[in-house]
Amino acid sequence: MTLRNAMPAMLAVFLCAACVEPFAPKGPPTYTGQLPAPYPSKTPEIAVRATPIAAHEIDISGICRRTEEDGFREDATVRVSHNAVETLTWKLWVSRRGWCHFDLSEFKQVQQTPHIELHAIDGSGCTLMVWQDPRRITLAHARCEKHCTPGIYDQAWPVLFDPKNGGCAQIR
């Protein structure tokens, strides 16, 4: 290819490059309550104000055992005194497809406020969290796939305790 033949292509590249704005990182995106352009919203824009859950001193001796109509089942026992986890065993089943299991002996408590946090001692990155809101005490998990039967982790929900009686909290 001669320079004469390449000139139109070089000119087109130069003109296109002149129209493109240079890349400049603008920092993390801020949430406006709207979905990104490819996901049109069917609901009016709602102002979202994320407020942290207030720190509570958590004291509970709870047992939650129940089976839902869809086959989801949980068996959780937890005892927390002044935000220190003393007992924790939790097994949940996702219908008949599999289960997850958590035991305090496999975790180390690393945080007491504003919520309780326990990290798996096996280095897997699994984290258990306990927090309280006005209606319930929640025991949840994050990045704990290794504690579950393969393929069911995304359907493994937290367990909710009633802070008044220690039983299963109502989901509604």
ABEGO torsion letter per residue (X at the ends): XBAAAAAAAAAAAAAAAAABBBBBBAEBBBBAGBBBAABBBABBBBBBBBBBBBBBBBBBBBBBBBBBAAGBBBBBBBBBBGGBBABBBBBBBBEAAEBBBBBAAABBBABAOABBBBBBAAGAGBBBBBBBBAABBBBBBBGAAAABBBGAAAABBBBBBBAAAGBBBBAX
